[in-house]
Structures are given as C-alpha cells and as structure tokens.
Amino acid sequence: MFALAAGAVCWRPAKLHGITGCTRTFPPGCVRARNSQLPYVYESSVALGPGVGTSRPKPYSVIAVASAPSASPASSASQPQRRPPIGPITGAALGELVARFKRLQNGSDIRGVALEGVPNEPITLSVGAVFFIGLAFARYLRSKGHFAPKVSVGRDPRLSGPLLESAFAAGLLKGGAAVVHLFGLATTPAMFYSIVLSGAANNGPASPAFFTTAVSVASAARSAAPLRQDDDEYLSPTAPPAVELEGQPYTGAVMITASHLPYNANGLKFFTSAGGLDKPDISELLQLAAMAAAHAGVVIGDPVSEQSHLLSCALATEPSRLARVPFLPTYAAALRDLIKRGVNSSANYHFPLLGCHVVVDAGNGAGGFFAEQVLAPLGADVSGSVFLDPDGTFPNHPPNPEHPAAMAAGAEAVRTSGAELGIVFDTDVDRSAIVDSTGREINSNRFIALMAAVVLRQHPGTTIVTDSVTSNGLTDFIEQLGGKHMRYKRGYKNVISAGVNLNAAGEDCQLMMETSGHGALKENYFLDDGAYLAVKAVIEHMRRRQEGLGGLSQLLADLKEPVESREWRIRIQDSDFKAVGAKVLEQFRTLVESGVYSNWSLAPVNHEGWRVNVDEGDGRRGWALLRQVCIGQVVHK
C-alpha cells in the first residue's frame, strides 16, 4: 500500500499525474481503516495551512491505500495436520514451524489472533505458541548472564489473557526462570516499573543520567555470549530455591496485551533493565521458541499436541516458584508520589488534588486504576469518570486515544460532569490523551505541543523528536518556545530510539513523542508511558491553577493548526509490491522536482519517504508526505 497526505485550503487532488502503479483515485470522505490483510501500504498525510479569516473546521484524517492482494486465510494461517509425537520436528515441517512463529512478530513485540469467533481470522497466537515463547524468554535472559531469572508477568483485560498468562508462566519455569510473579491486571508501563521499583534500574525518574545506563546495559547484553543451543543441561536448568531470590530485583517483565486491537487479538511486550526489547531481540526469541517446540516435537496449532505437552510440563512445575502478586497498588503509589513532589503544595502536600475535578475514560482497559488508586487518594473528585471497569470485549468504544469515538466519549464525560480536566487511556496505558475543561480534545499534534511546552519550560533549548506526520504548525510552535524539532520516522520505537541516540551523541533530547499518543521522556527511562504523560499534565494543570494562569489550553494559544488534515492508504495491485512501491516513491520525487506544481518543494530533510512543502499563498503553508509504513503483521508501503 502507499499513502499520500496532502493539504490545501481549496485543493482536492483527484489523482497524482505522472505516477504509475496507483490504480485508484483518492476517495473523498474515505474513513481511516487498518487492515492486517493488506500486504503493502503507502501512507501519506496532508495538512493544510491555517486559513486567514476563515472558519476552521475540526481536523480529521482519511486514508487511501495501495497494496498487493493478500494471501487467502487458508494459505496464510492453515490449520496444521495432526501427527503423533514421534520425536523432534525436522525438514519441511520444521520450516513451517519456524514460519509460523516468525509471523507473530510485530516490530518490537508479538501479536496474533488468540480467540476464535471472527470469520477468516483463525488462531495464530495459540496457547502452545505462548508457552514456548515463555520458555524462550527465560533462556534469553539466561543467555544474557541472568542465570536465575526472576520475571514478572501482567496482562490487560482481554478474554484470552488468563489462559495465555498461565501458559507463558509455565513456559518461563520450564525454560529456567527461578521465580515468576503473576500480577494479573496491569499496564505496560507498570511492568517496566516492576523492574525499576525492585532496584534493577538504578536511575529513577528525573535522573538525566539514565540514558547512559540504558545504552551501556543494552550494549553489554547484546555482546553477551550466545545461547548454548545443544547443551542438554542448559535446556533443563536447575534454578536456586525461590526463597533465595526473595527481595531480589526482577530481571525481566512481560505484558500480555494487543494494545487497541480487537478483543480476539493478543500479544506480548518484553522488558529488561535496559528497557523494551527491540526487533532483533524479538526475532531471536521467536527462533528460540521454534527451536524448543521442534525439539519437543510439539505441533503448534494442534490442540492435542500442545495441551499434552503443556500439562506434562505443568505437572512437573515446582509450586514455590510461582506466585500471584498484585502490583498495581505499588505502581499507583509511585505515581501518587510523583504528583505530590511535582505539585509540591505547601498547604496540602499529601493531598495536592483537593478541590480538583478530573475524569478518566479508561475504555474498559487497564487504566481505571488511575482514577481510583492515583487521583482519588490525592483528593481529586473523579466523579463522572467512564468505562473504568475492565472488560475484554471493549463494549463502549475502542480503547484508543487516536480513535474519534474514544476522544468524543472523553470530551462528553468532561462536559457532562463539569470537570476541569479529562484523561483518555488506551488498553494497556502506554498511550494517553487529554481533554480540557471546555471539552476540547488534546491529542495528536496538540498533545505533543502541550508536552513540548511543559518540557521546554523545564529544559530550555532541548530537542523534541516526533514522527514524520506532525504539522508545520507544531514545528513553528516548538521553535517559538526556543526548542528544536526533529521530525523522524513514524513508529514510536523509531522516535524513542532517535532521542536516545541524540542524547548519546551529546545533544539534549527530553521528549520523544508520536502523534499516536506514545510519548517518552528522558526523565522517565525513555519509556513510552501514557500514565506518566497524564501525571505531567495533572501537575502542570495544578501549577497553572495555583498561579492563576488558566487551563492547559492556554499553553496552546500560539499553536497554528491545519484547516484540514487527511491521510490516504492506496492499494498496489501487483504481487511485486515492494518494487512497484519503490518506483512510486521515485516517481513522486521526480514529479515534485519537475516543477509541474510550481508551489511544491521537497523538504530539506526526509527520514522516510518524501515530504513536500506546499506554498498556498498569503503566508499559508501546507504539506504532503508519501512514505512506507508497516501495519499489523505484514509489511506495507
């Protein structure tokens, strides 16, 4: 697929002249949609410059796409043939097993279909697959020098969560984990914080030196000795008694979640003291999982083969190595302490939110604790909060701060209750958005601008890294506040990595944030953390309240917003979509440079695809971006 984003006050392109490979015009009014069956996507976003003396309709986005036809469900996720356990899997069957695991990789995490019930979406993330992924993670940790891994496991409220949690824990213990703590309902940031609060990461929030620790730890981990794949003693390790590890820090943490995806999906995110695992680490994990399944002779996707092996391993598990440990109360206490220190009220230090009315829309995900265990104990009135109860069917709206229904629900909760502030979370709380007292939605470019204003007041001149589809107005806003704006690739891992690299090179970068709502701060371990962003917003709201400076929206008074913003994803009808996609990108660049559109010019810096500046006259500037993207489990352009 390829996507084009472009904008102008009155401009409506019916097609791009001079570009082949695009078989569809851009449909006006097309709604944004993500389809994991589309093998290649080109994405482009368009924003129009602010109108002069014109009304400003609410920005919205549209997607058009180009992709090659996807494989049929039968060929992409065919059900394996049952076979008796006759020993290790080898030959062609081994190739199929490896491919099955490989398809579960989604960038730096693992995702798949975990429940039946949706037509043409067979289970890909089976209980057996999760067991062997757990086993692989334990071996991965051992290969990095942690010979008695202590691992925490949490999950969001998805219906498949409890079963996958149990299977993963069994795999961890089989793979050599010394202790496994099951947290039950948790959030993705909380899982990393279990490592932090247990003492494995020595530099806490507000510690600018953390990035050096993270880089050095990651470097050491990657240079550690490789796994001993053929060592039988290693494959069946003997861990020290669990009692010996009481009080020891967690060496790994895992969140079972599929973020905002539908109820039938699930996945896994992994952490060590160096932060989240990256793409190469996930590739290694999945190869280890395939190797272990092949060695055990287990046919992934065959319930009989999977369940007989899992039950056998479970019966051999030492019960003392597994415990259920509710962690959200501990994590919530840490967040409360951050707010206390941030507000630093002389009159009510321990109850800094007295008299403040804040509502939370958790979307029936894991974020309800923020209202009940973070805000309310500090004195906040949280009446009017909605969808706090965890419900893995997500019956009210998609738990996604990018989704219009989620933001509309949060805005309505603020207006109905008369709250001063609203907070909207995604399922696993690694993303968030804000609503002001008028019901104005603060997400995407607005949320980045808000956080940039807060960060630049604390760290003048710092660099803000964002994804590639941010607006021209955001750049102007950051620069007017004395900051630097680096527009990098889309994908929150790309954005965060760019910030880490800048700091390692000696350039201060305090904020890395994507329009999706993923945002990381240098002071918070470079962790994309929706709850931490919400904490920062609450602290800033209270500071402004105490000083009589008005609401958070006042910080955005100088942000120039596009009159219109659209996004298209356009299918490429060719099996060789990568080659066609590269040709489309090159033709787009040639078109811009040809001067056919005299008011178009390439942006001086392009980290992905081609961004075009559009001079609309009268000082107004629009832009367009044609880029490659990755959606779901398939590479797209």
N, C-alpha and C positions, 0 to 999 in steps of 0.2 A: 504494500500500500504506500501511496505517497500522500502527503497532506500539505495543503497550502493555506497560509494565513495571510490575509492582506486587508488593507483598510483605506477608506477614503470617505469623505462626507457624503458624496453622492455617487461614488463609483461602485458599480456592480459588475464584476467580470463574468461574462458568460462562458468564456474559455480562455486558455492561455495560448495565444498564437505562437506558432513556431516550436511547440513542444509535442513530441510524439509519445506514444505509449499510454496516454491518458484517454480512455475510451468513454468517459462520462463528463458531462458539464457539471458545474458546481450547482447543486440544487438549492435554491433559496429556501430558507426555513428548515433545512435539514437539522435534525437534533443530534447531539453528541451521543455516540454509542461506542462501546468497546466490544470487540468480538474476537475471542481467542482462536476462532477457526480461520481468521484471516492471516495468511502466511506472510504477507509483506505489506507494510504501510508506509506511506509518505505522509508526514504531518506538517502542516504549516499553520501558523497562527497569524491573524491580521488584526491590527488595531488602528483605528482612525484617530487622527489628531483631534484635540478638543475643539469643538465648534466655537466660533466667535459670535456672540449674540444669538446663539441658537439654543434651543432646549436640549437637554442631554438625556436621551433615553437610557434606560438601565442596560449596562453592558451585558452581552450574552455571548455564547460561543457555539460554533457549529463545526462539524467535522465532515470532510469528504475523504474518500479513501481510494487507494489503488493496491490491489493485491492479486496474487495468483490464486487459482482455485485451490481450496484446501482439500486435504485427503479426506476420504469418507471416514465416518466414525469406525466402520468395521476395520479399515486398514490401519488407522492411527492408534486405536486402542482395542484391538481384537482380544477376545477372551482366550486365555491360553488353554491348550488341551491338557486335561488331567493325565498324570502319569504316576505310576507308583514310585516311591522313594528308592531309587536304585543306585544312589551314590551321587557324587558331585556332578554338577551340570557342566557340560563341555560343548565344544563345537558350535554348530549353528544355534543351538538352544542358548548357549552362553551369550552369543551376540544379541539375541533377542532380549535376554535378561538385562544386559548392560544398557541396551537402548531404552528399555522400559524405565530404568532408574534415571537415565540421562534426561528423559523427557520431563521429569519432575522439577528440573532446575528452572528457577525463575530469577535470573540475575543472581543476587546475593542471598536468596532464600529458596525455599522449596514450597511448591504449591501443586495441588491437584484436586480432583474430584473425590470426595470422601464418602458421599452418600448417594444412594440411588434415588430415583424419583423424578429426575428431569430428563425428558426424551433426548436421545442421542448424546447423552453425557454419561458414559459408563464410568465406574470407579477406576481411578488411576492411582490414587494415594490409599492403598489398601492397608489393613492392619499389619500384614506381613511386611510390607514395604517400610512402614514406620518402625517396626521392631528392628529391622536390620539397619535403618538409618540411626536409631538409637545406639545400637551396637557399634556402628562406625564412628559415632561421635565420641564414645568412650575411648576407642582405640586411637582416634585422632588426638585427643587430649593426652593420652599416654605417650604418644609419639613425640609430643612437644615437651616432654620432661615431667608431666604430672602423673606419676606412677600410681597414685591413689586418688583418682578424680572424685571430687565432691560436686555434684551437679544439682541445680535447681530447675524445676520444670513448672511452667504455668500455662494457662490456656484462656482463650476467650470463651463466650457462652455458646459457641456453635454446638449443634446437636451431636456431632461426631467427636467432640472434644474429649469427653471422659474415656471413651474406648481407646482413642489414639494416645491419650496420656498414659494409660496403663501399658499399652503395647510398647511405647517409647521407653518407659521406665524399665520394663523387662529387658529390652534390648541394651540399655545402658548397663544394667547389672551383669548381663551376660558378657558384655564387652570389657568389663573390668572396672566399672565405676565402683568406688568404695562405699559411697553414700549417695542416695538420691532422695531429695526432698520435693514432694509434690505440693505446690502452692495452691492448686485449684484455680479459681478465677483470679486472673492477674492482668497486668498490662505489659506491653512490650518494654517500655522504659523501666518498669518495676523489675523486670528480670535482670537487666544490666545492673540496676541499683542493688540487687541482691549480692552481686559481686562486690560492688563499691562499699556497701554498708558492712559487709563481712570483713573488710580490710584488705581485699586483694588489690584494689586500686588505691594508691597512697595519696593521690592528689584529688581533693574534692571540688565541688562547685566553687567558683570564684578563685580557682587556682590556675593562673595563666600558664604555669609550667607543665600542665598536664600533657600537652601535645608532644613534648619531648619524651615523656614517659611512654605515651602510646606508640610513638614511632619506634622507640628503642625496643619495647616489648614485642611489637609486631615483627620487627626485623629479626630479633632473636628467635621468635617462634618459627619464622619461615626458614631460618638457617639450621634448625634443629635436625637431628638425624632422622632419616626416612623410616617409615614403618617396616618392621621385620615381618614380611607377609608370610613367610614359610616356617616361622618359629611356633611350634605347637604350644610351648609353654606361654608364649606371648598371647596366643589366641585363646588360651584358657587361664588368664592371670589369677593370682591369688592376692587379694587386697587385704590390708591390715584390718583388724576388727573395727567396727564402726565407732565404738566408744573412744578409740584413739583419735578420731577426727572431730570430736565434739569441740566446738569453738574455732575450728579451722575455717579459713575463707573458702568460698565457692570458687572452683577453678573453671566452671562452665555454667551457662544458663541457657535455657531454651524456652521460647514462647511458641505455643501451638496456636496458630491463627492464620487466617487468609485475608486479614485486613477488611476492606469494604466489599469483598466479593460475595456472591450469593450464598445462601445458607448451606448448599450442598458442597461447597468448596472447603478446603482446609489447607494448612501448610505449616512450616516450621521456620523460625528465625533463631539464629545461634549467636551466642556471645562468649567471649573470654575476657580476661582482664585487659586485653588490648582493644576491646570494642567488638563490633559486629564482624562476623566472618565475611569475607569478600568472595567474588565469583570463583577464583581458583580454589579457595577452600571448600566451597560447596561442590565443585566438580570432584575434588579429592574425596569428600565424604561419600558422594554417590558411587564412586568407583569402589570404595571400601565396602559399602553396603552390598553392591552387586557381587563383589568377591566373596563376602561372607555368605550370602544367600546361595551362591553357586557351590561353595564348599560344603554347605549343609544340605544341598540337594533340594532346596525349597523352591517350588514354582510360584513366583509372585503372581497374585491374581487368582490362584486356585485356593478357595477357602479350606478345602480338606488338607492340602499340603501345608498351608500357612498355619492353620489352627492347631494341627497336631504338633508342629514344631514349637509354637508359642506355649502351648500347655505344658509340654515336656520341659521347656526352659523355666516356666513359671514355678513348676513343682520343685525345681532344684534351687530356687532362689532362697537366700538367707533372709528371713523377715526383718532382722535387725538392721539391715542396710537400707530399708525403705521407710520413710515416714511422711506423714501429711503435716505440713507446716504452713498455716495461713500467714502470708507475707504482706498483704495489702495494708493491714494496720501499721506495720513497721514503716512501710513506704510512705503512707499517708502522714505519719508523724514527722518524717523527714521533710515533706513538702510544707507542713504547717510551720516547721522551724524556719524554713526559707522565707515564708511570708512574714513571720514575726521579725526576723532580722532585717528583711527588706523594708517593711513599713516603719519599724523602729519607733512605735508610738510611745511617747513619754507618759501618757495618761493610761493607756491600756496595752502594755507590751504583749501580754499573753492573750489578749482578746482584741487584736487590731482591726477586726472587721465589724465590730459592733456598730449598728446603725446602717450597715451597707446591705443592699438587696441585690443578690446575684442569682441568676437562674442558670441551670445546666441542662443541656439536651445531650444525653448520652446515646441516643439512638438505639437503646436496648442492648448496647455493647457492654464493655467492661468499665466505662467511665463514670458510672453512677456514684462510685465511692468518693469522687472528687467533691461532690456536693455534700454527701453525708458524713465523710470522715476527714475532709480537709477544710472546707469553708465553714460549715455549721459549727464545729467545735471552736472556731476562732471568733464566733459571734455573728457571722453573716446570716441574714434571712435568706433562705434558699427556697421559700415557698414559690410555687409556680414553675419549678423545675419539671421537666417532662422526660419520659421514657428512660428513667433511671434503672428500672428493673431489667436484669439480664434476660434476654430471650433470643435464643439462637435462630429463630425464624425471622427476626428483624421485621416485625409486623407493621411498624408505623411508617418508616421511611428508611432508605439506605443510610447506614451509619457512615457518612462520607461528607466532610466539610466542603468538598467540591460540588456536591450534588445540590441542585436548586431546591429540591424538596426538603433536604436537611436544613439548609440555611433559612428557608421560609418558615419551617417549624420553630427554629430557634428565635427568629425575629418575632414571630407571633407570641411565643412564650414571654418575651420581654415586654411587648406592648400590652398583653393581657394582664400581666402581673404588676406592671408599673416598675419593673426592676431597673436598676442603674446600669447593669451590665449583664450580658449573656455569653455563655461559652458553649461551643458545639464541638463534640469529640467524634473521632472515628471509632471503629470497633475496638481496636487494641490500644488506643490513646497515644499513638505516636504522631498523630496529627490533630490539629485543632483549628478553630476559627473563633472570631469574636463578634458580638452584636452590641452596638451602643444603645444608650437609653432611648433613642428615637426609633429603634428597630433597624437601623442602618447596618447592613451586613458588611463585616470587615474580614474578608478572606482574599485569597489570591494576591494581586499586587497591593491591595490596601493593607493586608496583614503584614506583608514584607515591609511596606513603608512604615507601619506602626512600630514594628520591632526595630527597624533601622533607626528611627527617631530616638527610641529608648537607648539603644546601644551606642549611638553616636554622642549622646549626651554624656554617657559614662566613659566612652573611649573615643575622643575626638580624632578624626582623620583615619579611622580604621577602614578596612576594605570589607565590602558586603558582596558575597558571592551568591548569585541566583541562577536559576535555569535559563534557558535560551529564549523563552517566550514572554519574558517580562516586558513591560511597556516602556516607551521613550520617556513618558512622564515620571516613571519610577527612577530612571537614571538621573533626570533633572532634579528630582526631589532629594536623592542621596547626595548629589554633588552640591546642592544649595546648602545642605547641612554640614558640608565640609568633608564628606566621606568619598570613598572611591567605589565605583560599581564595576564588578567583573561579571559579565554575563557569560555563563559557561553552558555546558551540555545539560539537557534535561535528564532527569533521573536523580533522586535525592542522594544516592551513593556517589554519583559523579560530582554533585555540588559540594557535598561534605569533603570528599577527597581533595577537591581543588582547594578548599580552605585549609585543610591540614597541610597540603604541600606549600601553600603560601607562607604559613607560619613557620614551617620547617626551613624555608628559604630566607626567613628573616623579615617577611612582610606581615604586619599585624592584620589578622582577619578574625573578627569577633563573631560574625554572624554568617551562616550559610543557610539559605532558605529557598525552597521551591514553591511555585505557585500552587502546588497541590496541598500545601499546609504542612509538609515536612519542614522542620526547622531545627537547626543545631547551633549551639553556642559554644564558643571556646571555653567558657567558664563552666560548662556542663559536659565535659568529656567528649565534645563533638558528637553527642548523641542526639538523634532526631527524637524529640520528646515533646509531644503535644501538651502534656501536663505541665512541663517546665515553662513552655511558652505562655500557658494560661496563668501560671504563678507570676511571671514577669508582668503580664497585662494587669493582673489584680493589684500588684504592688504599685505599678505606675498609676492606675486609677486612684488608689488611695492617696498617693503622694499629691496628685493634682487636686484631689478633693480637699485635702488638708490645707493646701496652699491657695485654694480658690481659683484654680487655673482652668476650670471647665472640664468637660468629659474627654475621653480618649480621642474622639473625632476631631477635637481642636488641633491635635497633633497633625492631622491630615489636611488641614486647610489649604496648604500650598501644593498638594498633590494634584497634578493635572491628569485627568482621567480620559480615556478614549470615549468618543461619542458612541463607538460601536466596536465590538471585538468578535471575530468569528474564527472558527477552526474547521477545516475540512479534512477528511481522510478519503482517499480515492483509490479504488482497486486497480491493480495492474493485471490485465487479463493475459498473462504469459507465464509459462511454467518456469522460465529462467528469469524470475522476478528481480534477482539481485543485479544481473547485467542490465536489464531494462531500467531498473531503478537508478543505477549509476548514470545511465545515458540521459534519463530525465533530469537528474541534477545538473549534469554538464550542460544540457540544452537550456536549462533555466538560467544558469550563469551566463551563457553566451547571449541569451535573449536580453538580459539586463544590460550587459556590456555593449550590446549592439546599438543602443540608443533609440530603439523603436518606441520606448516610453521615455521621453526626454526628462521626465521628473523622477525617474528611478535611478538609484545608485547603490552599489553594493556597500554594505557596512564594512568598515576597515578591518574589523576582527570578527572571524567566524570560527567557532569551535565545533560546530556541527551544521551541516547543510549550508544554505546561503540566506543571509538576512539582507533585506532590501529596504533602504530608506526611501520614503515617498514624500516629495515636496508638494503639498496640497495648496500652496499659496497662502498669502496673508499670515505667514508665520506658523502655519499649521503643518505638522509632520505626521505622516502615517508610516507604517512599516509592514513588511511581509517576510515570512520565513518559510522556506521549503527545507525539510530535514528528514532524516531517517529516524524511525522510532522502533521500540520493541514493546509489544503488547502481549500480555499473557505468557504462554509457553512457546510462542513462535516468534521468530524474528520478523520484523516488519520494516517497511520504509514509508 
